Amino acid sequence: MRRISMLLSILSISFLLSAAMAQVPAPYGPNITVFDVPWAGTLAGQGTQAYLINADNTIMGNYLNANGAYRGFLRAPDGTITKFNVPGAGRAANQGTMAWGMNAAQVITGVYADAGGVYHSFLRFPDGNFSTFDVFVAGKRANQGTFAANINGKGETTGWYVDSRNVSHGFFRARDGSLTKFDCPDAGTAAGQGTVTATVSGMNASGTVVGWYFDATNAFHAYLRTSDGTMTDFDLPDAGKGVFQGTSATSINSAGRIVGTYADARGVWHGFVRTSTGYLRDFDVLGAGHKSDQGTLPQTINAGGTITGYFFDANGAAHGFVRDRFGVITTFNAPNAGWGKGQGTFAMTVNSLGAITGYFIDANGVYHGFLRAEN
């Protein structure tokens, strides 16, 4: 907007300076602890990927072993790491067990790819036992199947499945195992289109689910689905309408606040917050790049409204950020994170105490987990 007075000019400059100061990494603050699963591979494309952190700082994620196969892990607050693998999971590269969701009771959900590359969903209980399930109409060829993505405190799970035509559809699974399938009304019906849910924190305690769908033109749009099946889709006003442009919801908290990303007409990513009443506000991290596949990508929001995620700079390197409930943004980098394109720090989840977990990719292309928390 044009500055119409000297006063507005001064206020604008003051705001920008304050924002810049707020987003400069502080010399003192939370510590970052780096960790690796002992059985993780050490070559490019291998290593440790932390995804989710509970209120007690228990961390869940995956690692890629020396064969490039996935395995799940659980890291206790004292640093003890437990690995797990669903019986029947494949052992070749890009097969295996991928944990995506965990509730406060440490019941974990996710997917495993069998030796044929078909995906199946699982629940892992605190005693180490597994229960597996499939949506019966899911496809049975490679890269098809059932993808459980989230679990809440009631034991309800949600995710999506890919059918025999390679179209995606959402599902909600009650604690008793009963399944409800759903599709966004305007979702496309061709291969690669359809409805998917967000992973890690795409469902809250009330069973409201968020995600996105690809329409018939391959643009994507955000949605939320309440526990009674009511579906609402939405887009940011500046979201692009071309192929692989649009709006995606990535997380919802207990108050119904949603965060996500949108890609504009140039393919640049921006963050947004949506209140429970539907008010939308977008934001960008200072330092985020302005070219295609660069920009700001929020991942999760906690109960208090704190948001974490990452942004890609003008060189295509990733950096972590945390945005407090007042909108103040702090950026950070894990020690030894790479600074090349596709490398850097990827913050994934923030818990109720403000502790953050995620992973970083070093200069050799190897993944490592991290925990950012106060002393």
N, C-alpha and C positions, 0 to 999 in steps of 0.2 A: 504494500500500500504506500501511496505517496505521503511524505511527511508534510503536513500542512502548517506546521508552526515550529519555531525553535524549541518550544517545550517538548513537543512530540519527538523531535530529533534527539534531545538530551535523554528523554526517557527510553527511547529505543536503544541508544548507545549503551546506557546504563544496564538495560536488560541483557543485551548481548554480552557485555563484559561479565555480568553476574553469571550468566549461563556458561560462559567459557571457563570461569573460575570453578564453577560447580562440577564441570566435567573433566578437569585436570586431575589425574590420579594423585591422591594425597601421599606425601612421603611417609606418613604414619597411619596405621589403620589395621584392618583385619589381616591376619596372616594367611598365606596360601601354602597349603601342604600338598606336595606332589606324591602320588602313589602309583604303583604298577601291580597288577595281578602277577604273581610269580610265574604263572604258566603262559603268560602272554608272549606272542612272537615279538621279535625285535627288528624286523625288516619294514620297509616302507609299506604302508597299508595295513600293518598289524599293530597290536598293542591294546591299551586299556581305554574303554569309553564309559565314563560315568554319566548316568542320566538323571537319577532321582535321589533326593535326600529327604528323610523323615525328620520329624521334630526333634528326635534324639540324636540326630546326625548319623543315623544308619544310612549307608549309601548303596544303591543298587545300580547295576549296569552290565555291560558285556565286555568281553575281550576276544580278540582274534588270535588264535594260536599260530604256531609255525606253519601249519598247513593252510592258513587263511580261513579256518572254520570258526564259527561263533560259539562261545560258551557264556553262560551267565555267571555273575558273582554278586556276593553280598559282603559289604565291608562294615564291620561293627564299629561303634564309636571309639573303641580302643585300638583300632587299626587291623584287627584280625579279619582275614579274608577267607570266605567260603566260596568255592566254585560249585557250579551245578550244570547238569546237562540232562535234558529230557530223554528218557529211553526211546529209541527209535529215531533220534535226530541223526542226520547225515554227518559225515566226517570230512567231506571234501570242501574246497574253498567255497565260501558264501553259503554253505549249509550250516546246520547246527541250531543252537538255542539262542534266541534273542529276547531278553527281558525288557519290557517297556513300562509296566505299571506296578505299583506297590502301595498297599494301604498301611495304616498305622499299626496293624497287627502283623505286618510283614508277610502278608499273603501276596505273592507275586504273580503277575500275569504277563503273557507275551506269546511268542510264536516259535515254532521250530520247523525247519525245513528238512524233510526226509531225504533219503539217498536219491530220490527221483526229482528233487527240487520242488515238491509239493508242500505247501504250508499248512500247519495245523496249530491250534491254540492250546495253551496249557494254563493250569493254576499250580503254583508251588506253595505248599503249606510250611509253616515254621518248623515242623518236624522233618522236613526234607522230602516228604511224599509229594507225588504229582497226580493231577487229574487232567486228562486231555479231552478236547471236544472239537467238533467241526459243525459248521452250518451244513445241513445235509444237502443243500443245493449248490454248495461251493464246487468250483471246478477241481478236477483231479489230475491236471497236467502241470508241468513245471511252471512256476511263478503264479499259479492259481492257488486257491485254498482259503483258509480262515485266518484272520489277523486280529487277535485280541490286543487291545491297546491300553485300556485303563481299567482300574478297579477302585471302588470306593469302600468306605467303612462298613457298608451293609453287605459287602461281598458281591455286589452287582458289577458286571463287566460290560464293556462295550468295545466295538471295533468295526471292522468291515470284512467282507468276503469278496473274492473275485470269482465270477462264474465261468462257465465253459466258453463264453464269448469274450472273456477278458474285460467284462464290465464290473465295476465295483458297486457294492451295496452296503449300507450300514446295518449293524445288528445291536440289539440290547439283550443281555442275558441276565435273568434274575438269579438270585442265590440258589433257587431250587433247580436251576438248569434249564428252565423254559426260555425259549428264544423268540424274540420279536424282530423281524426284518423291517427295514425302512429305507426309503429313497426320498431325496429332495424332489419336489414336483417338476422342477425344470432341469434336472440332471440329464446329461446326454446318455444315450444308449448304445453308442459304438465302442469298440475296443479302446481302452485307455481312458474312458470317461466314467461318470457315475459319482457315487457318494462315498466319502471316506471320513473317518474321525481323526481328530488330533491324537497324538500319542502322549504318554507320560502323565499329563494332567488335563485331559480333554473331557473329564466328567467330574462333577462335584458331588457332595454328600446327598443332595436331593435327587440325583439321577439325571440332571440336565447335562446334555452332551453337546459339544461343539466340534466343528470341523469345517469342511468345505466340499464343494462338488464342482465337477467339470461339466459345463454345458455342451450343447451340440457343436459349438464353435471352438471348444477347448479353452475358453476363458473359465476362470474359477471364481466362486462366490462363497462367502462365509454363511454358516447357518448355526442355529441353536435348536435343539430338540428337548422339550421338557418331558418330565416323566409320564405325563398323560398322552404323549405322542404329538403334541402341538409343535409345528415346525415354523421357524421364522428365518428367512434369509436376509442378508444385508450386504451392502458394498459401501466402501468409502467413496465420497464424491470424486476424488481424484484418481481412483483406481482405473487402470487401463482396461480396455475391452477387447484386446487382441488375443491371439493365441498365447497361452501360458502367462497371461496377465490377469489381474483381479485381486480379490480379497480372500484371506484365509484366517480363520480363528484357530489359535493354538493352545489356549488355556482358559479355564473358568474357575473362579474361586467360590467359596461358600456363600458369598454375598451376591453372586450372580454377575460380578464384573468379569469382562472378557478382554483378553489381549490377543493380538495377532499382527499380521503383516499385510501389506498390499503392495503390488507391483504396479507402477504407473505406466503410461504409454511408452516410456523409454526403457522400461524393464528395470527401473530403480526401485529398491525396496524401502518401505517406510513402516514404522510401527504405529499401532493405534490402541486405544482403550475404549471400551464400550461399557457404559454403566448399565445397571439392571433396568433402568427406564428407557434405554435405547439411545442415550446421548453418546455421540461419537467424537473422539478427539484424537488427532494424529500427532506424532512426534518423531523427531530424528535426533540421533546422537551427533553432537558436534565432532567432526572428523570422519564421518561416514562418507563414502564415495558417492559420486553422482552419475555414474555410468551403469549400463546394464549389468545386472547381477551383483551390484554393490548396494550399500545402504544399510538400513537398520532392521534387525529381525528379532523382536521380543519372543521369548519362549514360554515363560510361565509367570503367573501372578499368585502371590500368597494371600492368606486370609486378610492381612492388613493392608493389601493394595500395593506392596512392593513388587516390582517387576524385574526380571533379569533376562538376559539374552546376549546377543553379540551383534557386531556390525562389521561390515567389510569396508576397508579404507580404499583410497584411490589406487593402491597397488594390488588390491584383491586379498590382502591379509585380514584375518579375523581378530577382533579384540572383544573382551567381555565388557558388559556394563550392568549397572544396577540403577534402577530409577525408583526413588522413594515415593510415598503416597502424595507428597507435595509437588512432585515433578522434577526434583533435583536429580541429576544424572551424574554418576561416578563411573569412570572407565578403569579397567585394570587388565593386566596381562599376567599369565602364569609364567613363572621362571622357566627359561629355556624354550619358550614357545617360539616357533619359527616366524619370520617376518616376510616370507615369500607368498606368492599367490596361492590361495587354498590352504595355507598354514595359519597358525595362530591359536587364539584362545576362544573356546566355544562354551559359554556359560549356559547351562540347561535348566536348572531348578533352584529356587530359593525357598527355604523352609520358613516356619513361623517366627524363628529367631533371627532370620536374616542370613543364615549360613547358605552358601551357594556351592553347588557341585557342577561339574562338567568335565571337559577334557581339552587337551591342547595337542596340536600337531607340531612336532619339532622340525628343525631344518632338514632332517633326514626322512620326513614323512611318516614318522612313528607316532602313534597315539599314546597319551598318558593321562591318567585321571588327576583331578585336583579337588581340594576342599578349601574354600575361602571362608574363614570364620574368625570371630573375635577370640582373644586369648581365653 
